Amino acid sequence: MQGQPAQPGFSDRSSPWPVVAAVLVGCWTVAVTVGTQTGGWLTDQVLLSFGRDRLGWLWPVLGLATVVLAGTPALLLAVLPRSGAVRATGRAWLIGALALGVLTLLRVVPPVHHEAYLAALAGAAVLSALAVRWSTRRWAYPGLVGSVGGPAPTGDGDATRPAATGNSEPVGRRVRRTGPVPLLAVAAGLALLLPWAWLGALGGLLETVLALLAAAALGVLAATLLDAPFWSPFAVGRPPRPARLVLVGGLVAGVALLLLAAGTGQSGAQLPAVLTLPPVGFALAALWAAAWRPAADPAEAIRAGRTATGWLVGLAALGPLAFTDPEEISLLLVGTRDIPFWVATAAGVGLAVAVLVAIGYAVLLARPTARTPNRRVAAVAAVVLLVAFGVVDLGPGQPGLYGERLFVVLRTQADLSDLPAAAPGRAGRDARAAEVYRRLVTTAEQSQGDLLRGLNRLRLDPVSYYLVNAIEVDGGPAVRAWLARRPEVARVLVSQRLRPLPAPAGQNRGSAPKPTGPEWNIRQIGADRVWSQLRVTGTGIVVGSSDSGVDGTHPALRAGFRGGDDSWYDPWDDTRSPTDQGGHGTHTVGSAVGRDGIGVAPDAQWVGCVNLDRNLGSPAHYLDCLQFMLAPFPAGGDPFTDGRPERAPQVLTNSWGCPPIEGCDQRVLRPATAALDAAGIFVVAAAGNTGPWCASIDDPPAPYPDVLTVGAVDSQRRVAEFSSRGPVPGGSGKPDVLAPGVEVVSAMPGGTYAALDGTSMATPQVAGVVALMWSANPALVGDVTRTRQILRDTATAATPTYRSDSPSDSCGAPSNVTGAGQVDAYAAVRAAQQ
């Protein structure tokens, strides 16, 4: 083959094997790309579900694998066959694979820094476009034509000139012929954006601007890759055959766009792009066929085709980039009609729109006898779609900006080391809580003044906190950098915010039958014996729950709600009475204080706060609820001035953890739990469900020494495989104790019941045991240290489980798996009475 010129297109007289090879390579490229992208996202999600850190090398390795697996056969197509169309196919796919490898490297940026990722994506796409433009100028593309079926002009594709004729049309008229093509591309792109305007929501201002820039840069990259040298080999022939340009060229372009889409967005956001962008290739082919009409000015036609490609691909990529938060495309939200469901729906609708646009444009523009709509018709179509986009966004959509906020931790934290000794019992506990509250508020007010004045001047909507001396504000990377340089600031974290849904996610309900007596877990820890033999049921004690909420109308929980204007707080949705959509909080409160055989302390009361919305939280909202538990305040009240520490619940159950993906670091809530401990409030926290790995108790507040950390056992008193294990940094023995956490039946919204697994289910049972202990001996109320010791001393043996027989999986000692053992309610209450 060497020394013979490449044929312009698919020649009928040439061997069919190059075409067969191109088809096989295309199928292989699609399979490799879709497989690596889906597999990479699933790996990220499985690691997240198990509480493991992201693998920083995962996406670079997957990108390199795609370059090798898809780029190698594409390279062979680009250099071996005689057919110009097959070579153009290989070159486009090779460049697409290389661009995917470059763009995939950017996923080493943590998802929490989305603005930085989008800025890097925009820059990388522009640099890639420049590299593609340089490389295509070095490659010769025989057969480049100025019009479908027209004569081949001299020079390269960027310098195409019309053939000189005696009856050539005026330049202005030719411009009018090709002018509508970019407008038709804008109309198609806006049509592809409609599902995202309807079902998605924008992030913050800077995030949205950067998404626009990144989408525009991707449009430039696509326009450079799919320029005239790419389309020309598919457009040759007499008579003109635009159908081949659309069917064959569009298919090849679709695979190239698939490769670009796979590199578009953080892990998760690229999946809808992979689904919706490839069909755009057929619409692009039809637009190029319309631009390359016979007698059109070739140079103007090429400019129109480039512009159309940039607009259509840029707008198609904008939807997944701007209207979704990749951190919310998560398996943690699967199971309800949450963000993953709506992203999948938007992608499905977008795919249907893309297919309809491709078919419509092919019929409208790519028939040999078709006439391109004039500029006015194309402009009207673009304006109508733009208006439709605005109407959809402002109507059924979610208009506005929903960016993340910043959580600013100050260097100065309240000194609680010299608190006076408290009198035993409830009165002593209340006095101690009041003094802790006073010191915390005073410290925050004295240290936040200058910073608050600056934040208010910048209109960054600051919200002050005192339990941890901190402020939550609006702002992106620039504000974060400014805050981090201030002398009074210790560090700045990202406080996550969920984007709104187009429709409520729906309320989770259970399907288990109503219990007819004490459940197995109640009997296993001996709580039923405490009721029947010791006549203790939790009277006089209040348990506070920070979780997804509580269904206050549930028959097993309704009578236990303390009531008043300071027993319920919802910082997410500002509900004024106990409610719960997710069901997690209803289940945990039921295990602590529920009646009908599900709760450990059925006559204790409860108060509630919503710190989880759709199973995700943030440092600020976790702190909102912990502050409310230290000093409850009435609805609409100011936590700084209206707090009532004498109304604080005695025991707190916390079946949640704050991982880095939500914005927490290891230290952020440490001052909060220390203050609650100093106030004599007993804090119980779930160990987490990230076992059987060792050192998996890592999300605050579980590792802290001043909380009682609870793992889970099954009905055979074996540590559950999922129960997180120690050791933890600092040498604290974790978990502290265990409780039943497998197939635990408790309340769910709507008066229903469900059996759930998790250390979340074990934790409230221990909170209920503390309520029984303090109810049995009111003098013990507020004596957190003594109560912890009794729980450990009276715990019974449990059987440890390990990941494997390897010594490295033994977690250092059995106590890092079992703690002191399974809590024994009967023995603990007896010891408390004595």
Sequence and secondary structure as in RCSB ss.txt:
>XXXX:A:sequence
MQGQPAQPGFSDRSSPWPVVAAVLVGCWTVAVTVGTQTGGWLTDQVLLSFGRDRLGWLWPVLGLATVVLAGTPAL
LLAVLPRSGAVRATGRAWLIGALALGVLTLLRVVPPVHHEAYLAALAGAAVLSALAVRWSTRRWAYPGLVGSVGG
PAPTGDGDATRPAATGNSEPVGRRVRRTGPVPLLAVAAGLALLLPWAWLGALGGLLETVLALLAAAALGVLAATL
LDAPFWSPFAVGRPPRPARLVLVGGLVAGVALLLLAAGTGQSGAQLPAVLTLPPVGFALAALWAAAWRPAADPAE
AIRAGRTATGWLVGLAALGPLAFTDPEEISLLLVGTRDIPFWVATAAGVGLAVAVLVAIGYAVLLARPTARTPNR
RVAAVAAVVLLVAFGVVDLGPGQPGLYGERLFVVLRTQADLSDLPAAAPGRAGRDARAAEVYRRLVTTAEQSQGD
LLRGLNRLRLDPVSYYLVNAIEVDGGPAVRAWLARRPEVARVLVSQRLRPLPAPAGQNRGSAPKPTGPEWNIRQI
GADRVWSQLRVTGTGIVVGSSDSGVDGTHPALRAGFRGGDDSWYDPWDDTRSPTDQGGHGTHTVGSAVGRDGIGV
APDAQWVGCVNLDRNLGSPAHYLDCLQFMLAPFPAGGDPFTDGRPERAPQVLTNSWGCPPIEGCDQRVLRPATAA
LDAAGIFVVAAAGNTGPWCASIDDPPAPYPDVLTVGAVDSQRRVAEFSSRGPVPGGSGKPDVLAPGVEVVSAMPG
GTYAALDGTSMATPQVAGVVALMWSANPALVGDVTRTRQILRDTATAATPTYRSDSPSDSCGAPSNVTGAGQVDA
YAAVRAAQQ
>XXXX:A:secstr
 TTS  BSS  TTS SHHHHHHHHHHHHHHHHHHHHHHHHHHHHHHHHHTT    TTHHHHHHHHHHHHHHHHHH
HHHHS SBHHHHHHHHHHHHHHHHHHHHHGGGGS TT HHHHHHHHHHHHHHHHHHHHHHHHHS  TT  SSTT 
   SS GGG      TT   HHHHHHHHTHHHHHHHHHHHHHHHHHHHH  B  HHHHHHHHHHHHHHHHHHHHH
TSHHHHHHHH  SS  HHHIIIIIHHHHHHHHHHHHHTSSSTTTHHHHHHHSTTHHHHHHHHHHHHT TTS HHH
HHHHHHHHHHHHHHHHHHHHHHS  GGGSSGGGTTSSSHHHHHHHHHHHHHHHHHHHHHHHHHHHSSTT     H
HHHHHHHHHHHHHHHHHHHTTS  SB   EEEEEES     TT     SSHHHHHHHHHHHHHHHHHHHHHHHHH
HHHHHHHTT   EEETTTTEEEE   HHHHHHHHTSTTEEEEEEE      SS        B   SS  HHHHHT
THHHHHHHS    TT EEEEEESB  TT TTTGGGB  STTSEE TTT  SS  BSSSHHHHHHHHHH TTTT S
STTSEEEEEE  BTTB  HHHHHHHHHHHHS   TT  TTTS  GGG  SEEEE     GGGT  TTTTHHHHHH
HHHTT EEEEE  S TTSTT   STTTT TTSEEEEEE TTSBB TTS     TTS  S  EEEE SSEEEEEGG
GEEEEE SHHHHHHHHHHHHHHHHHH GGGTT HHHHHHHHHHH B  B   SSSSGGGS SSTHHHHTT B  H
HHHHHHHH 
